[in-house]
Amino acid sequence: MTKPLVSHLPHHDVVVVGGGPAGLQSARFLAGKGLSVVLLEEHPSVGFPQHCTGLVSLEGLARHILVSDRKVVVNRVRGAWFIGPGGVRLLVERSEPVAAVVDRPLLEQLLLDEVARRAEVILGARVQPELLGADSPVVVAAGVSSLARSRRDYVLPALQFDYQLSQSCGCDHVYVFLGSQFSRGLFAWAVPLSERVYRVGLASKGNVLLRLELLLKRLHSLTGCAKPERRLAVYGGAVYTGGMLDRLVRGNTILVGDAAGQTKPTTGGGLVYLSIAARKLAEALSAGEAGLYERLVKRELGAEMRAQLLLRKLLNSLDDKFLEEMMLRVKKLGFEELASREGSMDRQAALVLKAAPSLLFRSPSLALSLLPKLLQSLLVP
């Protein structure tokens, strides 16, 4: 069925295109500043189709996403196992939960309910292109599909399944699987929703389904958990790891969320960063200065995302043998204890800076081996 085409709107202070989390958070914070907002979404409802794993830091949920964890949290986790291509295992954990799996459709519905009380919402409608030339600022939160072609090399197809396990397993640790057998360009994961239900997926350049089927076959031997028994749900989508765009404001058009590249280059996660960006956007437009948004969000996230992008390029350049050796070395150097004590899901650059001197002085051979790869990563566009 053809969606109705929106070609005319009553005047609003701001038009938001896209009803995903970036658009919803933008409309929410803009309306909270007293601006007149209209939100346009092409689908007849929000939250579907679901793409995201839904793993966020509890700190980010409380400080930036600003939705009650009692309403949207499915499970809480306190650590992660990182499993290398040859079987080396690194454990990063705290004594208390540090992250949560959220119900993404419910989160987006709660945000929509709040937005609808303060702003006009139009669902199930395409946007007339001429609307983007309107006098009001147009916030584009249309997702990863709207990224420029030059950034498409960092857009990875993703696929994940919810599986019921044959027996109960622990539910307070995430598993991250590294190496080319499971992913080229990112990693694979197994995230517990409960003791018997895990969300298993990966993002990769090429052969996504075959890689995921291999992971499912090996999940029991890699994790020690019971074997997957019954598939409950399937989610497709894409993950972007290429860093924030240089220009976020283009005339009356303002980019936010995936459309602005505001996802973590190391993991592809974006809920916290897009929420930070949406609040900066509201600050700027309420002050009547669209260009201020770009300066504010780059001041808040720019250095962190540049450091993460460099780390992502470095990791992408490592073959499995080198990656396994590096994981073994950093394990012996006490990286697990350092990361468990001082690591942050949302601010990863500080941990890398703290770990680098130890790597340099205690394992100079590894540092020297990494140096040309690091220099090469600096040259990759």
Short mmCIF file of the C-alpha atoms (twelve columns), coordinates in Angstrom:
data_MODEL
# 
_entry.id   MODEL 
# 
loop_
_atom_site.group_PDB 
_atom_site.id 
_atom_site.type_symbol 
_atom_site.label_atom_id 
_atom_site.label_alt_id 
_atom_site.label_comp_id 
_atom_site.label_asym_id 
_atom_site.label_seq_id 
_atom_site.Cartn_x 
_atom_site.Cartn_y 
_atom_site.Cartn_z 
_atom_site.pdbx_PDB_model_num 
ATOM 1   C CA . MET A 1   0.000  0.000   0.000  1 
ATOM 2   C CA . THR A 2   1.397  3.405   -0.999 1 
ATOM 3   C CA . LYS A 3   2.056  5.692   1.927  1 
ATOM 4   C CA . PRO A 4   0.449  9.157   1.766  1 
ATOM 5   C CA . LEU A 5   2.844  11.886  0.686  1 
ATOM 6   C CA . VAL A 6   3.239  14.828  3.068  1 
ATOM 7   C CA . SER A 7   3.603  17.952  0.929  1 
ATOM 8   C CA . HIS A 8   2.273  20.676  3.224  1 
ATOM 9   C CA . LEU A 9   2.412  21.290  6.952  1 
ATOM 10  C CA . PRO A 10  1.153  24.053  9.189  1 
ATOM 11  C CA . HIS A 11  4.062  26.150  10.440 1 
ATOM 12  C CA . HIS A 12  6.164  24.645  13.204 1 
ATOM 13  C CA . ASP A 13  9.399  25.813  14.757 1 
ATOM 14  C CA . VAL A 14  11.067 22.493  13.877 1 
ATOM 15  C CA . VAL A 15  10.274 19.548  11.577 1 
ATOM 16  C CA . VAL A 16  11.732 16.168  12.631 1 
ATOM 17  C CA . VAL A 17  11.939 13.483  9.938  1 
ATOM 18  C CA . GLY A 18  12.220 9.946   11.318 1 
ATOM 19  C CA . GLY A 19  10.509 8.279   14.261 1 
ATOM 20  C CA . GLY A 20  13.359 6.078   15.448 1 
ATOM 21  C CA . PRO A 21  15.107 6.808   18.744 1 
ATOM 22  C CA . ALA A 22  17.087 9.755   17.312 1 
ATOM 23  C CA . GLY A 23  13.976 11.440  15.950 1 
ATOM 24  C CA . LEU A 24  11.948 10.696  19.068 1 
ATOM 25  C CA . GLN A 25  14.635 12.005  21.408 1 
ATOM 26  C CA . SER A 26  15.114 15.099  19.250 1 
ATOM 27  C CA . ALA A 27  11.380 15.850  19.227 1 
ATOM 28  C CA . ARG A 28  11.156 15.126  22.940 1 
ATOM 29  C CA . PHE A 29  13.954 17.484  23.979 1 
ATOM 30  C CA . LEU A 30  12.989 20.184  21.463 1 
ATOM 31  C CA . ALA A 31  9.397  20.196  22.673 1 
ATOM 32  C CA . GLY A 32  10.705 20.249  26.248 1 
ATOM 33  C CA . LYS A 33  12.385 23.563  25.402 1 
ATOM 34  C CA . GLY A 34  9.018  25.021  24.407 1 
ATOM 35  C CA . LEU A 35  9.484  24.763  20.624 1 
ATOM 36  C CA . SER A 36  6.624  23.814  18.317 1 
ATOM 37  C CA . VAL A 37  7.567  20.452  16.773 1 
ATOM 38  C CA . VAL A 38  6.120  18.067  14.182 1 
ATOM 39  C CA . LEU A 39  7.497  14.524  13.917 1 
ATOM 40  C CA . LEU A 40  7.121  12.603  10.641 1 
ATOM 41  C CA . GLU A 41  7.602  8.816   10.457 1 
ATOM 42  C CA . GLU A 42  7.093  6.672   7.326  1 
ATOM 43  C CA . HIS A 43  6.012  3.557   9.245  1 
ATOM 44  C CA . PRO A 44  2.551  3.329   10.832 1 
ATOM 45  C CA . SER A 45  4.109  2.592   14.241 1 
ATOM 46  C CA . VAL A 46  7.446  3.043   16.005 1 
ATOM 47  C CA . GLY A 47  9.841  0.414   17.301 1 
ATOM 48  C CA . PHE A 48  9.379  -1.956  14.366 1 
ATOM 49  C CA . PRO A 49  11.106 -3.519  12.597 1 
ATOM 50  C CA . GLN A 50  13.518 -3.949  15.488 1 
ATOM 51  C CA . HIS A 51  17.226 -3.793  14.579 1 
ATOM 52  C CA . CYS A 52  19.168 -3.026  17.755 1 
ATOM 53  C CA . THR A 53  20.483 -5.485  20.335 1 
ATOM 54  C CA . GLY A 54  19.384 -3.030  23.016 1 
ATOM 55  C CA . LEU A 55  22.473 -3.208  25.235 1 
ATOM 56  C CA . VAL A 56  23.205 0.120   26.969 1 
ATOM 57  C CA . SER A 57  25.105 1.248   30.027 1 
ATOM 58  C CA . LEU A 58  22.989 1.836   33.117 1 
ATOM 59  C CA . GLU A 59  24.733 5.189   33.500 1 
ATOM 60  C CA . GLY A 60  23.805 6.180   29.957 1 
ATOM 61  C CA . LEU A 61  20.216 5.070   30.482 1 
ATOM 62  C CA . ALA A 62  19.887 7.188   33.620 1 
ATOM 63  C CA . ARG A 63  21.863 10.274  32.544 1 
ATOM 64  C CA . HIS A 64  21.171 10.576  28.838 1 
ATOM 65  C CA . ILE A 65  18.355 8.358   27.574 1 
ATOM 66  C CA . LEU A 66  16.263 9.432   30.566 1 
ATOM 67  C CA . VAL A 67  13.717 6.616   30.661 1 
ATOM 68  C CA . SER A 68  12.923 4.675   33.833 1 
ATOM 69  C CA . ASP A 69  14.870 1.427   33.892 1 
ATOM 70  C CA . ARG A 70  12.005 -0.223  35.757 1 
ATOM 71  C CA . LYS A 71  9.849  0.120   32.636 1 
ATOM 72  C CA . VAL A 72  12.198 -0.878  29.811 1 
ATOM 73  C CA . VAL A 73  14.959 -3.111  31.216 1 
ATOM 74  C CA . VAL A 74  14.729 -6.795  30.263 1 
ATOM 75  C CA . ASN A 75  17.953 -7.890  31.965 1 
ATOM 76  C CA . ARG A 76  20.979 -6.411  33.736 1 
ATOM 77  C CA . VAL A 77  24.540 -7.591  33.183 1 
ATOM 78  C CA . ARG A 78  27.709 -6.934  35.147 1 
ATOM 79  C CA . GLY A 79  30.415 -8.010  32.734 1 
ATOM 80  C CA . ALA A 80  31.564 -9.374  29.400 1 
ATOM 81  C CA . TRP A 81  33.673 -12.249 28.117 1 
ATOM 82  C CA . PHE A 82  35.814 -11.363 25.087 1 
ATOM 83  C CA . ILE A 83  36.740 -14.543 23.210 1 
ATOM 84  C CA . GLY A 84  39.563 -14.415 20.668 1 
ATOM 85  C CA . PRO A 85  39.795 -16.317 17.369 1 
ATOM 86  C CA . GLY A 86  42.042 -18.960 18.946 1 
ATOM 87  C CA . GLY A 87  40.210 -19.227 22.266 1 
ATOM 88  C CA . VAL A 88  41.950 -16.642 24.475 1 
ATOM 89  C CA . ARG A 89  39.385 -15.266 26.910 1 
ATOM 90  C CA . LEU A 90  39.364 -11.864 28.596 1 
ATOM 91  C CA . LEU A 91  36.898 -11.134 31.383 1 
ATOM 92  C CA . VAL A 92  35.826 -7.598  32.243 1 
ATOM 93  C CA . GLU A 93  33.319 -7.367  35.082 1 
ATOM 94  C CA . ARG A 94  32.110 -5.477  38.121 1 
ATOM 95  C CA . SER A 95  30.501 -6.732  41.292 1 
ATOM 96  C CA . GLU A 96  27.254 -4.910  40.417 1 
ATOM 97  C CA . PRO A 97  25.384 -4.568  37.095 1 
ATOM 98  C CA . VAL A 98  26.779 -1.920  34.757 1 
ATOM 99  C CA . ALA A 99  24.651 -2.463  31.658 1 
ATOM 100 C CA . ALA A 100 21.128 -3.382  30.705 1 
ATOM 101 C CA . VAL A 101 19.281 -4.958  27.820 1 
ATOM 102 C CA . VAL A 102 16.320 -2.737  27.042 1 
ATOM 103 C CA . ASP A 103 13.095 -3.553  25.258 1 
ATOM 104 C CA . ARG A 104 13.626 -1.318  22.218 1 
ATOM 105 C CA . PRO A 105 10.041 -1.342  20.881 1 
ATOM 106 C CA . LEU A 106 8.728  -0.490  24.354 1 
ATOM 107 C CA . LEU A 107 11.372 2.227   24.804 1 
ATOM 108 C CA . GLU A 108 10.398 3.855   21.517 1 
ATOM 109 C CA . GLN A 109 6.680  3.583   22.312 1 
ATOM 110 C CA . LEU A 110 7.227  5.322   25.664 1 
ATOM 111 C CA . LEU A 111 9.179  8.076   23.925 1 
ATOM 112 C CA . LEU A 112 6.423  8.422   21.316 1 
ATOM 113 C CA . ASP A 113 3.766  8.715   24.018 1 
ATOM 114 C CA . GLU A 114 5.714  11.546  25.619 1 
ATOM 115 C CA . VAL A 115 6.346  13.291  22.302 1 
ATOM 116 C CA . ALA A 116 2.666  13.009  21.301 1 
ATOM 117 C CA . ARG A 117 1.648  14.898  24.445 1 
ATOM 118 C CA . ARG A 118 3.854  17.851  23.484 1 
ATOM 119 C CA . ALA A 119 4.141  17.828  19.698 1 
ATOM 120 C CA . GLU A 120 2.323  16.895  16.503 1 
ATOM 121 C CA . VAL A 121 3.062  13.354  15.273 1 
ATOM 122 C CA . ILE A 122 2.290  12.069  11.768 1 
ATOM 123 C CA . LEU A 123 2.821  8.319   11.256 1 
ATOM 124 C CA . GLY A 124 2.688  6.306   8.050  1 
ATOM 125 C CA . ALA A 125 3.632  9.141   5.698  1 
ATOM 126 C CA . ARG A 126 6.498  9.833   3.324  1 
ATOM 127 C CA . VAL A 127 8.050  13.272  3.210  1 
ATOM 128 C CA . GLN A 128 7.732  15.531  0.198  1 
ATOM 129 C CA . PRO A 129 11.323 16.413  -0.801 1 
ATOM 130 C CA . GLU A 130 10.387 20.066  -1.280 1 
ATOM 131 C CA . LEU A 131 9.531  20.188  2.416  1 
ATOM 132 C CA . LEU A 132 13.250 20.077  3.176  1 
ATOM 133 C CA . GLY A 133 13.542 23.556  1.719  1 
ATOM 134 C CA . ALA A 134 11.041 24.993  4.182  1 
ATOM 135 C CA . ASP A 135 11.837 27.948  6.392  1 
ATOM 136 C CA . SER A 136 11.732 25.900  9.589  1 
ATOM 137 C CA . PRO A 137 14.794 23.812  10.544 1 
ATOM 138 C CA . VAL A 138 14.415 20.209  9.371  1 
ATOM 139 C CA . VAL A 139 16.002 17.593  11.640 1 
ATOM 140 C CA . VAL A 140 16.859 14.469  9.626  1 
ATOM 141 C CA . ALA A 141 16.903 11.368  11.815 1 
ATOM 142 C CA . ALA A 142 16.243 8.931   8.989  1 
ATOM 143 C CA . GLY A 143 18.745 6.252   10.013 1 
ATOM 144 C CA . VAL A 144 21.802 4.648   8.502  1 
ATOM 145 C CA . SER A 145 20.257 4.449   5.011  1 
ATOM 146 C CA . SER A 146 20.615 8.221   4.645  1 
ATOM 147 C CA . LEU A 147 24.396 8.230   5.186  1 
ATOM 148 C CA . ALA A 148 26.536 9.573   2.360  1 
ATOM 149 C CA . ARG A 149 27.908 7.036   -0.108 1 
ATOM 150 C CA . SER A 150 31.456 7.815   1.021  1 
ATOM 151 C CA . ARG A 151 30.629 6.295   4.425  1 
ATOM 152 C CA . ARG A 152 29.039 3.089   3.145  1 
ATOM 153 C CA . ASP A 153 32.218 1.022   3.658  1 
ATOM 154 C CA . TYR A 154 31.524 1.304   7.382  1 
ATOM 155 C CA . VAL A 155 27.911 0.133   7.086  1 
ATOM 156 C CA . LEU A 156 27.821 -3.568  7.977  1 
ATOM 157 C CA . PRO A 157 24.828 -5.867  7.443  1 
ATOM 158 C CA . ALA A 158 23.719 -7.352  10.757 1 
ATOM 159 C CA . LEU A 159 21.605 -10.328 11.732 1 
ATOM 160 C CA . GLN A 160 20.598 -11.667 15.135 1 
ATOM 161 C CA . PHE A 161 18.333 -14.361 16.536 1 
ATOM 162 C CA . ASP A 162 16.667 -14.737 19.913 1 
ATOM 163 C CA . TYR A 163 17.196 -18.356 20.979 1 
ATOM 164 C CA . GLN A 164 15.880 -20.385 23.841 1 
ATOM 165 C CA . LEU A 165 18.590 -22.601 25.311 1 
ATOM 166 C CA . SER A 166 18.032 -26.220 26.195 1 
ATOM 167 C CA . GLN A 167 18.943 -25.503 29.832 1 
ATOM 168 C CA . SER A 168 19.313 -22.502 32.099 1 
ATOM 169 C CA . CYS A 169 22.564 -20.571 31.846 1 
ATOM 170 C CA . GLY A 170 23.948 -17.509 33.591 1 
ATOM 171 C CA . CYS A 171 22.403 -14.193 32.624 1 
ATOM 172 C CA . ASP A 172 24.833 -11.582 33.986 1 
ATOM 173 C CA . HIS A 173 27.594 -11.690 31.344 1 
ATOM 174 C CA . VAL A 174 27.652 -10.763 27.660 1 
ATOM 175 C CA . TYR A 175 29.834 -12.742 25.236 1 
ATOM 176 C CA . VAL A 176 31.810 -10.983 22.481 1 
ATOM 177 C CA . PHE A 177 33.419 -13.153 19.779 1 
ATOM 178 C CA . LEU A 178 36.359 -11.717 17.851 1 
ATOM 179 C CA . GLY A 179 38.007 -12.934 14.661 1 
ATOM 180 C CA . SER A 180 37.320 -13.214 10.956 1 
ATOM 181 C CA . GLN A 181 35.409 -16.497 11.228 1 
ATOM 182 C CA . PHE A 182 32.542 -14.601 12.831 1 
ATOM 183 C CA . SER A 183 32.968 -11.043 11.551 1 
ATOM 184 C CA . ARG A 184 34.934 -8.847  9.190  1 
ATOM 185 C CA . GLY A 185 34.707 -5.290  10.467 1 
ATOM 186 C CA . LEU A 186 33.172 -5.808  13.919 1 
ATOM 187 C CA . PHE A 187 32.401 -8.875  16.074 1 
ATOM 188 C CA . ALA A 188 29.707 -11.366 17.049 1 
ATOM 189 C CA . TRP A 189 27.787 -11.407 20.319 1 
ATOM 190 C CA . ALA A 190 25.564 -13.398 22.641 1 
ATOM 191 C CA . VAL A 191 23.528 -11.233 25.003 1 
ATOM 192 C CA . PRO A 192 21.388 -12.809 27.751 1 
ATOM 193 C CA . LEU A 193 17.772 -11.713 27.963 1 
ATOM 194 C CA . SER A 194 17.180 -14.252 30.720 1 
ATOM 195 C CA . GLU A 195 18.810 -17.454 31.962 1 
ATOM 196 C CA . ARG A 196 17.353 -19.442 29.061 1 
ATOM 197 C CA . VAL A 197 17.000 -16.844 26.276 1 
ATOM 198 C CA . TYR A 198 19.997 -15.296 24.490 1 
ATOM 199 C CA . ARG A 199 20.168 -12.768 21.642 1 
ATOM 200 C CA . VAL A 200 22.885 -14.093 19.326 1 
ATOM 201 C CA . GLY A 201 24.071 -12.051 16.365 1 
ATOM 202 C CA . LEU A 202 26.834 -10.419 14.387 1 
ATOM 203 C CA . ALA A 203 27.611 -7.693  11.883 1 
ATOM 204 C CA . SER A 204 30.068 -8.328  9.089  1 
ATOM 205 C CA . LYS A 205 31.166 -7.571  5.571  1 
ATOM 206 C CA . GLY A 206 29.861 -10.614 3.751  1 
ATOM 207 C CA . ASN A 207 28.374 -14.038 4.571  1 
ATOM 208 C CA . VAL A 208 26.397 -12.811 7.559  1 
ATOM 209 C CA . LEU A 209 23.986 -15.755 7.690  1 
ATOM 210 C CA . LEU A 210 26.718 -18.375 7.220  1 
ATOM 211 C CA . ARG A 211 28.834 -16.797 9.952  1 
ATOM 212 C CA . LEU A 212 25.870 -16.681 12.305 1 
ATOM 213 C CA . GLU A 213 25.017 -20.326 11.658 1 
ATOM 214 C CA . LEU A 214 28.638 -21.224 12.458 1 
ATOM 215 C CA . LEU A 215 28.462 -19.250 15.685 1 
ATOM 216 C CA . LEU A 216 25.282 -21.022 16.738 1 
ATOM 217 C CA . LYS A 217 26.902 -24.396 16.119 1 
ATOM 218 C CA . ARG A 218 29.879 -23.433 18.264 1 
ATOM 219 C CA . LEU A 219 28.053 -21.432 20.923 1 
ATOM 220 C CA . HIS A 220 28.015 -24.257 23.451 1 
ATOM 221 C CA . SER A 221 31.744 -25.000 23.145 1 
ATOM 222 C CA . LEU A 222 32.693 -21.295 23.210 1 
ATOM 223 C CA . THR A 223 30.595 -20.265 26.201 1 
ATOM 224 C CA . GLY A 224 29.874 -23.421 28.179 1 
ATOM 225 C CA . CYS A 225 26.187 -22.556 28.012 1 
ATOM 226 C CA . ALA A 226 23.556 -25.048 26.935 1 
ATOM 227 C CA . LYS A 227 22.936 -25.523 23.234 1 
ATOM 228 C CA . PRO A 228 20.403 -23.319 21.386 1 
ATOM 229 C CA . GLU A 229 17.118 -25.221 21.267 1 
ATOM 230 C CA . ARG A 230 14.412 -23.069 19.673 1 
ATOM 231 C CA . ARG A 231 14.558 -19.854 17.672 1 
ATOM 232 C CA . LEU A 232 12.140 -17.254 18.978 1 
ATOM 233 C CA . ALA A 233 12.753 -14.181 16.817 1 
ATOM 234 C CA . VAL A 234 14.831 -12.868 13.910 1 
ATOM 235 C CA . TYR A 235 16.169 -9.323  13.546 1 
ATOM 236 C CA . GLY A 236 17.954 -7.821  10.551 1 
ATOM 237 C CA . GLY A 237 19.520 -4.442  10.056 1 
ATOM 238 C CA . ALA A 238 22.813 -2.626  9.673  1 
ATOM 239 C CA . VAL A 239 25.552 -1.295  11.955 1 
ATOM 240 C CA . TYR A 240 27.621 1.821   11.250 1 
ATOM 241 C CA . THR A 241 31.164 2.173   12.619 1 
ATOM 242 C CA . GLY A 242 32.651 5.029   10.573 1 
ATOM 243 C CA . GLY A 243 32.538 7.926   13.025 1 
ATOM 244 C CA . MET A 244 30.613 11.185  13.142 1 
ATOM 245 C CA . LEU A 245 30.161 13.217  9.964  1 
ATOM 246 C CA . ASP A 246 32.112 16.451  9.613  1 
ATOM 247 C CA . ARG A 247 29.083 18.561  8.675  1 
ATOM 248 C CA . LEU A 248 25.981 18.125  10.800 1 
ATOM 249 C CA . VAL A 249 24.228 21.345  9.755  1 
ATOM 250 C CA . ARG A 250 23.582 21.996  6.071  1 
ATOM 251 C CA . GLY A 251 21.471 25.094  5.599  1 
ATOM 252 C CA . ASN A 252 18.120 24.372  7.228  1 
ATOM 253 C CA . THR A 253 18.853 20.644  7.374  1 
ATOM 254 C CA . ILE A 254 20.299 19.209  10.601 1 
ATOM 255 C CA . LEU A 255 21.516 15.623  10.965 1 
ATOM 256 C CA . VAL A 256 21.201 13.582  14.150 1 
ATOM 257 C CA . GLY A 257 21.606 9.932   15.158 1 
ATOM 258 C CA . ASP A 258 22.643 7.343   12.567 1 
ATOM 259 C CA . ALA A 259 22.156 9.917   9.800  1 
ATOM 260 C CA . ALA A 260 24.926 11.950  11.460 1 
ATOM 261 C CA . GLY A 261 27.140 8.938   12.156 1 
ATOM 262 C CA . GLN A 262 26.584 9.275   15.908 1 
ATOM 263 C CA . THR A 263 27.285 5.654   16.814 1 
ATOM 264 C CA . LYS A 264 30.283 4.186   18.612 1 
ATOM 265 C CA . PRO A 265 32.889 3.107   16.038 1 
ATOM 266 C CA . THR A 266 34.055 0.360   18.377 1 
ATOM 267 C CA . THR A 267 30.661 -1.305  18.858 1 
ATOM 268 C CA . GLY A 268 28.092 0.368   16.614 1 
ATOM 269 C CA . GLY A 269 25.910 1.241   19.619 1 
ATOM 270 C CA . GLY A 270 24.116 4.558   19.360 1 
ATOM 271 C CA . LEU A 271 21.353 5.001   21.935 1 
ATOM 272 C CA . VAL A 272 23.439 6.999   24.407 1 
ATOM 273 C CA . TYR A 273 25.275 9.119   21.827 1 
ATOM 274 C CA . LEU A 274 22.141 10.022  19.874 1 
ATOM 275 C CA . SER A 275 20.455 11.043  23.130 1 
ATOM 276 C CA . ILE A 276 23.389 13.314  23.981 1 
ATOM 277 C CA . ALA A 277 23.219 14.802  20.480 1 
ATOM 278 C CA . ALA A 278 19.457 15.339  20.703 1 
ATOM 279 C CA . ARG A 279 19.835 17.327  23.923 1 
ATOM 280 C CA . LYS A 280 22.593 19.468  22.383 1 
ATOM 281 C CA . LEU A 281 20.329 20.042  19.395 1 
ATOM 282 C CA . ALA A 282 17.544 21.245  21.670 1 
ATOM 283 C CA . GLU A 283 19.944 23.622  23.423 1 
ATOM 284 C CA . ALA A 284 21.069 25.092  20.116 1 
ATOM 285 C CA . LEU A 285 17.676 25.525  18.463 1 
ATOM 286 C CA . SER A 286 16.082 26.944  21.603 1 
ATOM 287 C CA . ALA A 287 18.837 29.565  21.466 1 
ATOM 288 C CA . GLY A 288 18.006 30.202  17.811 1 
ATOM 289 C CA . GLU A 289 21.445 29.116  16.573 1 
ATOM 290 C CA . ALA A 290 21.484 25.890  14.560 1 
ATOM 291 C CA . GLY A 291 25.252 26.050  14.066 1 
ATOM 292 C CA . LEU A 292 25.741 25.865  17.826 1 
ATOM 293 C CA . TYR A 293 24.509 22.249  17.716 1 
ATOM 294 C CA . GLU A 294 27.497 21.107  15.685 1 
ATOM 295 C CA . ARG A 295 29.944 22.818  18.029 1 
ATOM 296 C CA . LEU A 296 28.277 21.460  21.178 1 
ATOM 297 C CA . VAL A 297 28.008 17.858  20.058 1 
ATOM 298 C CA . LYS A 298 31.571 17.772  18.733 1 
ATOM 299 C CA . ARG A 299 32.845 19.249  21.967 1 
ATOM 300 C CA . GLU A 300 31.023 16.507  23.894 1 
ATOM 301 C CA . LEU A 301 31.662 13.507  21.638 1 
ATOM 302 C CA . GLY A 302 34.208 14.505  18.985 1 
ATOM 303 C CA . ALA A 303 37.480 13.483  20.640 1 
ATOM 304 C CA . GLU A 304 36.001 10.277  22.051 1 
ATOM 305 C CA . MET A 305 34.605 9.206   18.690 1 
ATOM 306 C CA . ARG A 306 37.832 10.025  16.837 1 
ATOM 307 C CA . ALA A 307 39.778 7.860   19.290 1 
ATOM 308 C CA . GLN A 308 37.240 5.043   18.923 1 
ATOM 309 C CA . LEU A 309 37.399 5.285   15.136 1 
ATOM 310 C CA . LEU A 310 41.182 4.958   15.208 1 
ATOM 311 C CA . LEU A 311 40.836 1.908   17.462 1 
ATOM 312 C CA . ARG A 312 38.227 0.393   15.133 1 
ATOM 313 C CA . LYS A 313 40.507 0.882   12.095 1 
ATOM 314 C CA . LEU A 314 43.394 -0.659  14.025 1 
ATOM 315 C CA . LEU A 315 41.330 -3.693  15.038 1 
ATOM 316 C CA . ASN A 316 40.092 -4.101  11.456 1 
ATOM 317 C CA . SER A 317 43.701 -4.219  10.252 1 
ATOM 318 C CA . LEU A 318 44.716 -7.134  12.514 1 
ATOM 319 C CA . ASP A 319 44.685 -10.680 11.241 1 
ATOM 320 C CA . ASP A 320 43.454 -13.447 13.546 1 
ATOM 321 C CA . LYS A 321 46.929 -14.599 14.563 1 
ATOM 322 C CA . PHE A 322 48.030 -11.106 15.583 1 
ATOM 323 C CA . LEU A 323 44.736 -10.424 17.361 1 
ATOM 324 C CA . GLU A 324 45.038 -13.626 19.388 1 
ATOM 325 C CA . GLU A 325 48.632 -12.791 20.335 1 
ATOM 326 C CA . MET A 326 47.669 -9.276  21.347 1 
ATOM 327 C CA . MET A 327 44.814 -10.537 23.536 1 
ATOM 328 C CA . LEU A 328 47.162 -13.016 25.212 1 
ATOM 329 C CA . ARG A 329 49.756 -10.295 25.888 1 
ATOM 330 C CA . VAL A 330 47.305 -7.754  27.322 1 
ATOM 331 C CA . LYS A 331 45.800 -10.484 29.499 1 
ATOM 332 C CA . LYS A 332 49.238 -11.173 30.982 1 
ATOM 333 C CA . LEU A 333 49.750 -7.421  31.490 1 
ATOM 334 C CA . GLY A 334 46.662 -7.216  33.702 1 
ATOM 335 C CA . PHE A 335 44.298 -5.565  31.226 1 
ATOM 336 C CA . GLU A 336 41.299 -7.416  32.638 1 
ATOM 337 C CA . GLU A 337 41.798 -5.883  36.088 1 
ATOM 338 C CA . LEU A 338 42.349 -2.394  34.638 1 
ATOM 339 C CA . ALA A 339 39.309 -2.569  32.386 1 
ATOM 340 C CA . SER A 340 37.140 -4.017  35.146 1 
ATOM 341 C CA . ARG A 341 38.180 -1.226  37.484 1 
ATOM 342 C CA . GLU A 342 38.200 1.794   35.171 1 
ATOM 343 C CA . GLY A 343 36.481 0.829   31.908 1 
ATOM 344 C CA . SER A 344 33.383 2.623   30.628 1 
ATOM 345 C CA . MET A 345 31.012 1.480   27.899 1 
ATOM 346 C CA . ASP A 346 30.439 5.055   26.751 1 
ATOM 347 C CA . ARG A 347 33.905 6.584   27.277 1 
ATOM 348 C CA . GLN A 348 36.422 4.041   26.028 1 
ATOM 349 C CA . ALA A 349 39.262 6.361   24.974 1 
ATOM 350 C CA . ALA A 350 40.397 6.978   28.571 1 
ATOM 351 C CA . LEU A 351 40.931 3.256   29.155 1 
ATOM 352 C CA . VAL A 352 43.037 2.937   25.995 1 
ATOM 353 C CA . LEU A 353 45.195 5.873   27.074 1 
ATOM 354 C CA . LYS A 354 45.753 4.309   30.491 1 
ATOM 355 C CA . ALA A 355 46.578 0.885   29.058 1 
ATOM 356 C CA . ALA A 356 48.947 2.173   26.345 1 
ATOM 357 C CA . PRO A 357 51.932 3.099   28.607 1 
ATOM 358 C CA . SER A 358 51.869 -0.327  30.261 1 
ATOM 359 C CA . LEU A 359 51.822 -2.004  26.861 1 
ATOM 360 C CA . LEU A 360 54.687 0.188   25.638 1 
ATOM 361 C CA . PHE A 361 57.015 -0.369  28.582 1 
ATOM 362 C CA . ARG A 362 56.151 -3.922  29.591 1 
ATOM 363 C CA . SER A 363 55.766 -5.394  26.102 1 
ATOM 364 C CA . PRO A 364 57.835 -3.272  23.703 1 
ATOM 365 C CA . SER A 365 57.908 -5.978  21.024 1 
ATOM 366 C CA . LEU A 366 54.113 -5.965  20.782 1 
ATOM 367 C CA . ALA A 367 54.062 -2.165  20.807 1 
ATOM 368 C CA . LEU A 368 56.581 -2.069  17.952 1 
ATOM 369 C CA . SER A 369 54.521 -4.590  15.996 1 
ATOM 370 C CA . LEU A 370 51.422 -2.461  16.470 1 
ATOM 371 C CA . LEU A 371 53.094 0.801   15.456 1 
ATOM 372 C CA . PRO A 372 53.039 0.303   11.648 1 
ATOM 373 C CA . LYS A 373 49.448 -0.925  11.850 1 
ATOM 374 C CA . LEU A 374 48.544 2.152   13.880 1 
ATOM 375 C CA . LEU A 375 50.221 4.444   11.332 1 
ATOM 376 C CA . GLN A 376 48.398 2.657   8.528  1 
ATOM 377 C CA . SER A 377 45.100 3.121   10.389 1 
ATOM 378 C CA . LEU A 378 45.736 6.868   10.579 1 
ATOM 379 C CA . LEU A 379 45.922 6.965   6.787  1 
ATOM 380 C CA . VAL A 380 42.719 4.997   6.161  1 
ATOM 381 C CA . PRO A 381 39.941 7.432   5.156  1 
# 
